[in-house]
Amino acid sequence: MPTILVVDDSAVDRTLAARLLKREPGWNVVEVSNGTEALSTVDLSEPDVIVTDMLMPEMNGLELIAALHKRHSNVPVVVMTSKGSEEIAINALQSGASSYVPKRSLASMLTDTVRRILAAMQESRKHSEMMDGLGERFETYSLDNDVHLLMALSRHLQLILSETWGLERTDRLRIGTALEEALLNAMYHGNLEVHSELKEQDHQLFYNLAEERRLASPWSQRKIHVSIRLNRRDATFVIRDDGTGFDQSTLPDPTDSENLARPFGRGVMLMKTFMDDVAYNTTGNEVTLRRNRFRELLPL
Protein backbone atom coordinates (compact mmCIF):
# COMPACT_ATOMS: atom_id res chain seq x y z
CA MET A 1 0.00 0.00 0.00
CA PRO A 2 1.67 3.25 -1.10
CA THR A 3 1.80 6.12 1.36
CA ILE A 4 1.51 9.73 0.21
CA LEU A 5 2.43 12.53 2.60
CA VAL A 6 0.56 15.81 2.04
CA VAL A 7 2.22 18.94 3.46
CA ASP A 8 0.37 22.27 3.57
CA ASP A 9 -0.24 24.88 6.26
CA SER A 10 -3.62 25.68 4.71
CA ALA A 11 -6.14 23.27 6.22
CA VAL A 12 -8.50 23.83 3.29
CA ASP A 13 -5.91 23.06 0.60
CA ARG A 14 -4.43 20.17 2.59
CA THR A 15 -7.82 18.57 3.09
CA LEU A 16 -8.70 18.99 -0.60
CA ALA A 17 -5.47 17.38 -1.78
CA ALA A 18 -5.78 14.54 0.71
CA ARG A 19 -9.43 13.90 -0.19
CA LEU A 20 -8.55 13.65 -3.89
CA LEU A 21 -5.73 11.20 -3.22
CA LYS A 22 -7.81 9.08 -0.84
CA ARG A 23 -10.20 8.30 -3.67
CA GLU A 24 -7.57 5.94 -5.07
CA PRO A 25 -8.09 2.42 -3.67
CA GLY A 26 -5.19 1.26 -1.54
CA TRP A 27 -3.50 4.64 -1.09
CA ASN A 28 -2.63 5.65 2.47
CA VAL A 29 -2.62 9.44 2.83
CA VAL A 30 -0.94 11.23 5.76
CA GLU A 31 -1.39 14.95 6.40
CA VAL A 32 0.96 17.42 8.14
CA SER A 33 0.87 21.21 8.33
CA ASN A 34 4.47 22.32 7.72
CA GLY A 35 7.91 21.27 6.53
CA THR A 36 9.37 20.67 9.97
CA GLU A 37 6.59 18.26 10.84
CA ALA A 38 6.94 16.63 7.43
CA LEU A 39 10.67 16.01 7.88
CA SER A 40 10.09 14.45 11.30
CA THR A 41 7.42 12.20 9.79
CA VAL A 42 9.71 11.11 6.96
CA ASP A 43 12.56 10.42 9.41
CA LEU A 44 10.31 7.95 11.21
CA SER A 45 8.94 6.26 8.08
CA GLU A 46 9.61 7.16 4.45
CA PRO A 47 6.45 7.68 2.37
CA ASP A 48 6.37 6.71 -1.29
CA VAL A 49 5.58 10.25 -2.48
CA ILE A 50 5.45 13.68 -0.84
CA VAL A 51 3.02 16.35 -2.06
CA THR A 52 3.93 19.73 -0.60
CA ASP A 53 2.97 23.38 -0.68
CA MET A 54 5.74 25.93 -1.25
CA LEU A 55 4.90 28.79 1.09
CA MET A 56 4.74 27.54 4.69
CA PRO A 57 5.93 28.74 8.11
CA GLU A 58 8.86 27.15 10.02
CA MET A 59 10.19 25.30 6.96
CA ASN A 60 9.01 26.14 3.46
CA GLY A 61 8.82 23.84 0.47
CA LEU A 62 12.29 24.68 -0.85
CA GLU A 63 13.88 24.06 2.55
CA LEU A 64 12.01 20.79 2.86
CA ILE A 65 13.22 19.61 -0.56
CA ALA A 66 16.82 20.52 0.35
CA ALA A 67 16.59 18.56 3.60
CA LEU A 68 15.01 15.59 1.86
CA HIS A 69 17.72 15.61 -0.82
CA LYS A 70 20.33 15.16 1.91
CA ARG A 71 18.49 12.65 4.11
CA HIS A 72 15.87 10.92 1.94
CA SER A 73 16.97 11.45 -1.65
CA ASN A 74 14.91 8.53 -2.99
CA VAL A 75 11.55 10.02 -1.99
CA PRO A 76 9.97 11.90 -4.94
CA VAL A 77 8.34 15.26 -4.25
CA VAL A 78 5.42 16.88 -6.08
CA VAL A 79 5.02 20.58 -5.35
CA MET A 80 1.68 22.39 -5.31
CA THR A 81 1.80 25.97 -6.58
CA SER A 82 -0.59 28.76 -5.80
CA LYS A 83 -0.63 32.16 -7.48
CA GLY A 84 2.48 34.04 -6.37
CA SER A 85 4.65 30.97 -5.74
CA GLU A 86 5.31 29.97 -9.35
CA GLU A 87 8.92 31.19 -9.45
CA ILE A 88 9.65 29.26 -6.26
CA ALA A 89 8.22 26.19 -7.98
CA ILE A 90 10.82 26.51 -10.74
CA ASN A 91 13.56 26.54 -8.10
CA ALA A 92 11.98 23.49 -6.50
CA LEU A 93 12.03 21.57 -9.79
CA GLN A 94 15.66 22.54 -10.36
CA SER A 95 16.54 21.48 -6.82
CA GLY A 96 15.01 18.01 -6.82
CA ALA A 97 11.22 18.00 -7.06
CA SER A 98 9.80 15.42 -9.47
CA SER A 99 6.84 17.46 -10.74
CA TYR A 100 4.43 20.23 -9.89
CA VAL A 101 0.67 20.80 -9.96
CA PRO A 102 -1.04 24.21 -9.84
CA LYS A 103 -3.46 24.33 -6.92
CA ARG A 104 -6.27 25.48 -9.17
CA SER A 105 -5.79 22.24 -11.16
CA LEU A 106 -5.58 19.80 -8.24
CA ALA A 107 -8.83 18.05 -9.13
CA SER A 108 -7.75 17.32 -12.69
CA MET A 109 -3.99 16.79 -12.31
CA LEU A 110 -2.90 15.75 -8.79
CA THR A 111 -4.00 12.11 -8.71
CA ASP A 112 -2.76 11.42 -12.23
CA THR A 113 0.63 13.00 -11.46
CA VAL A 114 1.09 10.91 -8.31
CA ARG A 115 -0.16 7.78 -10.07
CA ARG A 116 2.41 8.17 -12.82
CA ILE A 117 5.21 8.61 -10.31
CA LEU A 118 4.12 5.56 -8.32
CA ALA A 119 3.87 3.45 -11.47
CA ALA A 120 7.38 4.46 -12.52
CA MET A 121 8.74 3.67 -9.06
CA GLN A 122 7.20 0.21 -9.01
CA GLU A 123 8.96 -0.73 -12.23
CA SER A 124 12.34 0.76 -11.33
CA ARG A 125 13.81 -1.94 -9.06
CA LYS A 126 15.97 -3.75 -11.58
CA HIS A 127 19.57 -4.82 -11.67
CA SER A 128 22.28 -2.56 -13.20
CA GLU A 129 25.53 -4.56 -13.07
CA MET A 130 24.98 -6.23 -16.45
CA MET A 131 25.03 -2.78 -18.10
CA ASP A 132 28.49 -1.81 -16.80
CA GLY A 133 30.20 -2.80 -20.03
CA LEU A 134 27.91 -0.83 -22.30
CA GLY A 135 29.55 0.96 -25.22
CA GLU A 136 26.48 2.46 -26.86
CA ARG A 137 22.85 1.49 -26.98
CA PHE A 138 20.48 2.54 -29.74
CA GLU A 139 16.76 1.77 -29.96
CA THR A 140 13.92 3.01 -32.16
CA TYR A 141 10.14 2.76 -31.78
CA SER A 142 7.07 3.66 -33.82
CA LEU A 143 3.93 3.76 -31.65
CA ASP A 144 0.21 4.38 -32.04
CA ASN A 145 -1.51 7.25 -30.27
CA ASP A 146 -2.08 5.30 -27.06
CA VAL A 147 -1.29 6.85 -23.67
CA HIS A 148 -0.65 3.44 -22.12
CA LEU A 149 1.93 2.59 -24.80
CA LEU A 150 3.64 5.95 -24.34
CA MET A 151 3.82 5.57 -20.57
CA ALA A 152 5.16 2.03 -20.97
CA LEU A 153 7.87 3.36 -23.27
CA SER A 154 8.74 6.12 -20.81
CA ARG A 155 9.17 3.58 -18.02
CA HIS A 156 11.21 1.34 -20.28
CA LEU A 157 13.54 4.24 -21.11
CA GLN A 158 13.79 5.14 -17.43
CA LEU A 159 14.65 1.54 -16.68
CA ILE A 160 17.42 1.62 -19.29
CA LEU A 161 18.84 4.75 -17.64
CA SER A 162 18.52 3.20 -14.20
CA GLU A 163 20.36 0.06 -15.27
CA THR A 164 23.02 1.91 -17.25
CA TRP A 165 23.66 4.96 -15.11
CA GLY A 166 22.54 3.86 -11.64
CA LEU A 167 20.59 7.09 -11.18
CA GLU A 168 18.94 8.01 -7.91
CA ARG A 169 15.23 7.40 -8.13
CA THR A 170 14.25 11.08 -7.96
CA ASP A 171 16.65 12.02 -10.76
CA ARG A 172 15.40 9.19 -12.95
CA LEU A 173 11.82 10.28 -12.33
CA ARG A 174 12.65 13.84 -13.39
CA ILE A 175 14.00 12.53 -16.69
CA GLY A 176 10.87 10.37 -16.98
CA THR A 177 8.69 13.43 -16.43
CA ALA A 178 10.45 15.26 -19.28
CA LEU A 179 10.07 12.26 -21.61
CA GLU A 180 6.40 11.80 -20.76
CA GLU A 181 5.66 15.46 -21.42
CA ALA A 182 7.41 15.22 -24.82
CA LEU A 183 5.57 12.01 -25.71
CA LEU A 184 2.17 13.37 -24.66
CA ASN A 185 2.79 16.61 -26.55
CA ALA A 186 3.61 14.57 -29.65
CA MET A 187 0.34 12.68 -29.33
CA TYR A 188 -2.16 15.32 -28.19
CA HIS A 189 -0.77 18.45 -29.84
CA GLY A 190 1.17 16.90 -32.72
CA ASN A 191 -0.73 13.93 -34.11
CA LEU A 192 -4.20 14.67 -32.76
CA GLU A 193 -3.92 18.47 -33.06
CA VAL A 194 -5.79 19.16 -29.81
CA HIS A 195 -4.55 22.39 -28.30
CA SER A 196 -3.84 23.28 -24.67
CA GLU A 197 -6.14 26.30 -24.81
CA LEU A 198 -9.05 23.86 -24.93
CA LYS A 199 -7.83 22.21 -21.72
CA GLU A 200 -7.90 25.60 -20.02
CA GLN A 201 -11.51 26.07 -21.11
CA ASP A 202 -12.82 22.54 -20.52
CA HIS A 203 -10.54 19.78 -19.25
CA GLN A 204 -12.92 16.93 -20.11
CA LEU A 205 -13.70 18.31 -23.57
CA PHE A 206 -9.96 18.27 -24.35
CA TYR A 207 -9.71 14.54 -23.65
CA ASN A 208 -13.03 13.73 -25.33
CA LEU A 209 -11.89 15.40 -28.55
CA ALA A 210 -8.53 13.63 -28.36
CA GLU A 211 -10.23 10.24 -28.01
CA GLU A 212 -12.54 10.96 -30.96
CA ARG A 213 -9.62 11.91 -33.18
CA ARG A 214 -7.51 8.98 -32.00
CA LEU A 215 -10.01 6.65 -33.64
CA ALA A 216 -10.76 8.71 -36.76
CA SER A 217 -8.93 9.45 -40.00
CA PRO A 218 -6.51 11.08 -40.69
CA TRP A 219 -5.34 11.28 -37.08
CA SER A 220 -5.56 7.54 -36.40
CA GLN A 221 -2.97 6.78 -39.10
CA ARG A 222 -0.33 8.97 -37.50
CA LYS A 223 2.48 7.47 -35.42
CA ILE A 224 4.93 8.68 -32.79
CA HIS A 225 8.53 7.86 -33.68
CA VAL A 226 11.09 7.65 -30.89
CA SER A 227 14.81 6.95 -30.84
CA ILE A 228 17.28 6.78 -27.97
CA ARG A 229 21.06 6.79 -28.21
CA LEU A 230 22.74 6.08 -24.89
CA ASN A 231 26.29 5.60 -23.65
CA ARG A 232 27.87 5.74 -20.23
CA ARG A 233 27.86 9.55 -20.16
CA ASP A 234 25.11 10.93 -22.42
CA ALA A 235 21.58 10.16 -23.57
CA THR A 236 19.82 11.61 -26.61
CA PHE A 237 16.09 11.17 -27.15
CA VAL A 238 14.43 12.13 -30.45
CA ILE A 239 10.61 12.22 -30.51
CA ARG A 240 8.82 12.93 -33.78
CA ASP A 241 5.11 13.00 -34.61
CA ASP A 242 3.36 12.82 -38.00
CA GLY A 243 1.46 16.05 -37.46
CA THR A 244 1.85 19.32 -39.30
CA GLY A 245 4.12 20.84 -36.65
CA PHE A 246 3.83 24.25 -35.01
CA ASP A 247 5.42 27.67 -34.95
CA GLN A 248 7.73 27.71 -31.93
CA SER A 249 7.43 31.48 -31.66
CA THR A 250 3.82 31.02 -30.56
CA LEU A 251 4.85 29.23 -27.37
CA PRO A 252 4.41 31.44 -24.29
CA ASP A 253 7.34 31.86 -21.93
CA PRO A 254 6.61 29.02 -19.47
CA THR A 255 8.88 30.56 -16.81
CA ASP A 256 6.72 33.71 -16.71
CA SER A 257 4.75 33.59 -13.47
CA GLU A 258 1.60 34.47 -15.39
CA ASN A 259 1.95 31.29 -17.49
CA LEU A 260 3.12 28.71 -14.97
CA ALA A 261 -0.37 27.73 -13.88
CA ARG A 262 -1.55 27.32 -17.49
CA PRO A 263 -1.44 23.97 -19.30
CA PHE A 264 -0.09 25.76 -22.39
CA GLY A 265 3.72 25.53 -22.24
CA ARG A 266 3.88 23.53 -18.99
CA GLY A 267 5.37 20.48 -20.71
CA VAL A 268 8.08 22.52 -22.44
CA MET A 269 9.07 24.12 -19.13
CA LEU A 270 9.39 20.70 -17.48
CA MET A 271 11.45 19.37 -20.39
CA LYS A 272 13.82 22.33 -20.29
CA THR A 273 14.16 22.11 -16.51
CA PHE A 274 15.00 18.40 -16.38
CA MET A 275 17.09 18.06 -19.55
CA ASP A 276 20.37 19.73 -20.52
CA ASP A 277 19.16 20.67 -24.00
CA VAL A 278 15.76 20.73 -25.74
CA ALA A 279 15.63 21.59 -29.45
CA TYR A 280 12.84 21.44 -32.05
CA ASN A 281 13.31 20.99 -35.77
CA THR A 282 12.26 23.83 -38.07
CA THR A 283 8.85 22.24 -38.71
CA GLY A 284 8.08 21.82 -35.02
CA ASN A 285 7.10 18.15 -35.22
CA GLU A 286 10.34 16.74 -33.80
CA VAL A 287 12.04 17.46 -30.49
CA THR A 288 15.50 16.32 -29.40
CA LEU A 289 16.21 16.06 -25.67
CA ARG A 290 19.74 15.58 -24.38
CA ARG A 291 20.88 14.70 -20.89
CA ASN A 292 24.33 14.25 -19.34
CA ARG A 293 24.64 11.53 -16.73
CA PHE A 294 26.71 13.72 -14.39
CA ARG A 295 24.50 16.79 -14.54
CA GLU A 296 24.37 18.64 -11.23
CA LEU A 297 21.13 20.00 -9.83
CA LEU A 298 21.15 23.77 -9.48
CA PRO A 299 21.83 24.87 -5.89
CA LEU A 300 19.19 26.49 -3.75
C-alpha positions in Angstrom: 0.0 0.0 0.0 1.7 3.3 -1.1 1.8 6.1 1.4 1.5 9.7 0.2 2.4 12.5 2.6 0.6 15.8 2.0 2.2 18.9 3.5 0.4 22.3 3.6 -0.2 24.9 6.3 -3.6 25.7 4.7 -6.1 23.3 6.2 -8.5 23.8 3.3 -5.9 23.1 0.6 -4.4 20.2 2.6 -7.8 18.6 3.1 -8.7 19.0 -0.6 -5.5 17.4 -1.8 -5.8 14.5 0.7 -9.4 13.9 -0.2 -8.6 13.7 -3.9 -5.7 11.2 -3.2 -7.8 9.1 -0.8 -10.2 8.3 -3.7 -7.6 5.9 -5.1 -8.1 2.4 -3.7 -5.2 1.3 -1.5 -3.5 4.6 -1.1 -2.6 5.6 2.5 -2.6 9.4 2.8 -0.9 11.2 5.8 -1.4 15.0 6.4 1.0 17.4 8.1 0.9 21.2 8.3 4.5 22.3 7.7 7.9 21.3 6.5 9.4 20.7 10.0 6.6 18.3 10.8 6.9 16.6 7.4 10.7 16.0 7.9 10.1 14.4 11.3 7.4 12.2 9.8 9.7 11.1 7.0 12.6 10.4 9.4 10.3 7.9 11.2 8.9 6.3 8.1 9.6 7.2 4.5 6.5 7.7 2.4 6.4 6.7 -1.3 5.6 10.2 -2.5 5.5 13.7 -0.8 3.0 16.3 -2.1 3.9 19.7 -0.6 3.0 23.4 -0.7 5.7 25.9 -1.3 4.9 28.8 1.1 4.7 27.5 4.7 5.9 28.7 8.1 8.9 27.2 10.0 10.2 25.3 7.0 9.0 26.1 3.5 8.8 23.8 0.5 12.3 24.7 -0.8 13.9 24.1 2.5 12.0 20.8 2.9 13.2 19.6 -0.6 16.8 20.5 0.4 16.6 18.6 3.6 15.0 15.6 1.9 17.7 15.6 -0.8 20.3 15.2 1.9 18.5 12.7 4.1 15.9 10.9 1.9 17.0 11.5 -1.7 14.9 8.5 -3.0 11.6 10.0 -2.0 10.0 11.9 -4.9 8.3 15.3 -4.3 5.4 16.9 -6.1 5.0 20.6 -5.4 1.7 22.4 -5.3 1.8 26.0 -6.6 -0.6 28.8 -5.8 -0.6 32.2 -7.5 2.5 34.0 -6.4 4.7 31.0 -5.7 5.3 30.0 -9.3 8.9 31.2 -9.5 9.7 29.3 -6.3 8.2 26.2 -8.0 10.8 26.5 -10.7 13.6 26.5 -8.1 12.0 23.5 -6.5 12.0 21.6 -9.8 15.7 22.5 -10.4 16.5 21.5 -6.8 15.0 18.0 -6.8 11.2 18.0 -7.1 9.8 15.4 -9.5 6.8 17.5 -10.7 4.4 20.2 -9.9 0.7 20.8 -10.0 -1.0 24.2 -9.8 -3.5 24.3 -6.9 -6.3 25.5 -9.2 -5.8 22.2 -11.2 -5.6 19.8 -8.2 -8.8 18.1 -9.1 -7.8 17.3 -12.7 -4.0 16.8 -12.3 -2.9 15.8 -8.8 -4.0 12.1 -8.7 -2.8 11.4 -12.2 0.6 13.0 -11.5 1.1 10.9 -8.3 -0.2 7.8 -10.1 2.4 8.2 -12.8 5.2 8.6 -10.3 4.1 5.6 -8.3 3.9 3.5 -11.5 7.4 4.5 -12.5 8.7 3.7 -9.1 7.2 0.2 -9.0 9.0 -0.7 -12.2 12.3 0.8 -11.3 13.8 -1.9 -9.1 16.0 -3.8 -11.6 19.6 -4.8 -11.7 22.3 -2.6 -13.2 25.5 -4.6 -13.1 25.0 -6.2 -16.4 25.0 -2.8 -18.1 28.5 -1.8 -16.8 30.2 -2.8 -20.0 27.9 -0.8 -22.3 29.6 1.0 -25.2 26.5 2.5 -26.9 22.8 1.5 -27.0 20.5 2.5 -29.7 16.8 1.8 -30.0 13.9 3.0 -32.2 10.1 2.8 -31.8 7.1 3.7 -33.8 3.9 3.8 -31.7 0.2 4.4 -32.0 -1.5 7.3 -30.3 -2.1 5.3 -27.1 -1.3 6.9 -23.7 -0.6 3.4 -22.1 1.9 2.6 -24.8 3.6 5.9 -24.3 3.8 5.6 -20.6 5.2 2.0 -21.0 7.9 3.4 -23.3 8.7 6.1 -20.8 9.2 3.6 -18.0 11.2 1.3 -20.3 13.5 4.2 -21.1 13.8 5.1 -17.4 14.7 1.5 -16.7 17.4 1.6 -19.3 18.8 4.7 -17.6 18.5 3.2 -14.2 20.4 0.1 -15.3 23.0 1.9 -17.2 23.7 5.0 -15.1 22.5 3.9 -11.6 20.6 7.1 -11.2 18.9 8.0 -7.9 15.2 7.4 -8.1 14.3 11.1 -8.0 16.7 12.0 -10.8 15.4 9.2 -12.9 11.8 10.3 -12.3 12.6 13.8 -13.4 14.0 12.5 -16.7 10.9 10.4 -17.0 8.7 13.4 -16.4 10.4 15.3 -19.3 10.1 12.3 -21.6 6.4 11.8 -20.8 5.7 15.5 -21.4 7.4 15.2 -24.8 5.6 12.0 -25.7 2.2 13.4 -24.7 2.8 16.6 -26.5 3.6 14.6 -29.7 0.3 12.7 -29.3 -2.2 15.3 -28.2 -0.8 18.5 -29.8 1.2 16.9 -32.7 -0.7 13.9 -34.1 -4.2 14.7 -32.8 -3.9 18.5 -33.1 -5.8 19.2 -29.8 -4.5 22.4 -28.3 -3.8 23.3 -24.7 -6.1 26.3 -24.8 -9.1 23.9 -24.9 -7.8 22.2 -21.7 -7.9 25.6 -20.0 -11.5 26.1 -21.1 -12.8 22.5 -20.5 -10.5 19.8 -19.2 -12.9 16.9 -20.1 -13.7 18.3 -23.6 -10.0 18.3 -24.3 -9.7 14.5 -23.7 -13.0 13.7 -25.3 -11.9 15.4 -28.5 -8.5 13.6 -28.4 -10.2 10.2 -28.0 -12.5 11.0 -31.0 -9.6 11.9 -33.2 -7.5 9.0 -32.0 -10.0 6.6 -33.6 -10.8 8.7 -36.8 -8.9 9.4 -40.0 -6.5 11.1 -40.7 -5.3 11.3 -37.1 -5.6 7.5 -36.4 -3.0 6.8 -39.1 -0.3 9.0 -37.5 2.5 7.5 -35.4 4.9 8.7 -32.8 8.5 7.9 -33.7 11.1 7.6 -30.9 14.8 6.9 -30.8 17.3 6.8 -28.0 21.1 6.8 -28.2 22.7 6.1 -24.9 26.3 5.6 -23.6 27.9 5.7 -20.2 27.9 9.5 -20.2 25.1 10.9 -22.4 21.6 10.2 -23.6 19.8 11.6 -26.6 16.1 11.2 -27.2 14.4 12.1 -30.4 10.6 12.2 -30.5 8.8 12.9 -33.8 5.1 13.0 -34.6 3.4 12.8 -38.0 1.5 16.0 -37.5 1.8 19.3 -39.3 4.1 20.8 -36.7 3.8 24.3 -35.0 5.4 27.7 -34.9 7.7 27.7 -31.9 7.4 31.5 -31.7 3.8 31.0 -30.6 4.8 29.2 -27.4 4.4 31.4 -24.3 7.3 31.9 -21.9 6.6 29.0 -19.5 8.9 30.6 -16.8 6.7 33.7 -16.7 4.8 33.6 -13.5 1.6 34.5 -15.4 1.9 31.3 -17.5 3.1 28.7 -15.0 -0.4 27.7 -13.9 -1.5 27.3 -17.5 -1.4 24.0 -19.3 -0.1 25.8 -22.4 3.7 25.5 -22.2 3.9 23.5 -19.0 5.4 20.5 -20.7 8.1 22.5 -22.4 9.1 24.1 -19.1 9.4 20.7 -17.5 11.5 19.4 -20.4 13.8 22.3 -20.3 14.2 22.1 -16.5 15.0 18.4 -16.4 17.1 18.1 -19.5 20.4 19.7 -20.5 19.2 20.7 -24.0 15.8 20.7 -25.7 15.6 21.6 -29.4 12.8 21.4 -32.1 13.3 21.0 -35.8 12.3 23.8 -38.1 8.8 22.2 -38.7 8.1 21.8 -35.0 7.1 18.2 -35.2 10.3 16.7 -33.8 12.0 17.5 -30.5 15.5 16.3 -29.4 16.2 16.1 -25.7 19.7 15.6 -24.4 20.9 14.7 -20.9 24.3 14.2 -19.3 24.6 11.5 -16.7 26.7 13.7 -14.4 24.5 16.8 -14.5 24.4 18.6 -11.2 21.1 20.0 -9.8 21.1 23.8 -9.5 21.8 24.9 -5.9 19.2 26.5 -3.7 
